[in-house]
Amino acid sequence: MSQEMVLQIINKAIITTLMVSAPLLIAGLVVGLIVAIFQAVTQIHEMTLTFIPKILAIFITLIILLPWMLGKFISFSTQIFNSIPTFSR
């Protein structure tokens, strides 16, 4: 296995990880920004007010996008398993 193949696999793994985690992170960021604006306007600075909406938004996003995420992970895993014979050369 050459160094280029290893770097290519690592590159695909990082890209897959970023693609799968990006929607969850963006949902948490958007909800956090909305809650921060709400807190600034109303001057309510309760710590639990920031966590609960973020957790709910991430959980709902996870439920909605789980089939897509699993598809991405399965296709990446299938590519890796199918290329195992080329690694032994």
N, C-alpha and C positions, 0 to 999 in steps of 0.2 A: 504494500500500500504506500503510495507516494504521499509526500507532504501536501501536494495540491489537492489530493482526494480528501485528506483529513480536513483541510481548510474549507473545502467545498461543503462537506458534511456539517461542519460547525457553523458555517454561514447559513445553510438551510435551516439548521436547528434554531439559530438565533432569530431569523426572519419569521419562522413559524411561531416561536414563542411570543414575539412582539405582535404579530397579527392576531393571535388568540387573546392576548392580555389587553390589547389596546381598547377594545370596546368597554371592558370593565373599568379600566382606569379612566377613560373619558367620561363614563357615566358618573363615577365617583367625583371627578373634577367638576363637572357641570352642577351636580347637586350641591357639592361643597361651596361652589361660588354663589349659587342661589341662596343657600342658607347664610353665608357670610354677608351678602347684601341685605337679607332680611334682618340679621342681627344688627347690622350697622344702622339700618333705618329705625328699627324699634328699640335699639339699645338694650336688647335682652342678650346677655352673654352667658347662657347656660351651656355647659360642656356636653350634656347628653343631646342637646338640640342639634349638634353637628354630627354626631356619630350615627344615630338611629336612621335619619333619612339616607345617609350614605350607604349604610348596610342594606337597607331596603332596596335602594336603587341598584346596587351591585347584585343583590340576590335576584331581583326581577330581570335584570339584564342577563344574568347567568341562565336563568330558566328559559328565556326567549332564545338565546343564542347557543345553548348547549348542543343542539344537533349540528350546527355549523362548526363549532369548536371541535367536537368529536370527529367530524369529517376531515378537518384539517389535520388533526393528530393521527388519525388512521391512515390518511394518504401519505403523510411523512413516514410513519412507521413502515408502511408497505414498501415505500421506495427504499428505505434502509434495508429491510429484510430481502428484497429482491436483488439488491446490489451486493449482498454478502459473497456470492461466488467471485465477483470481481475483486474483492478485498484480498482474497487468498493468493492472488497472482503476484 
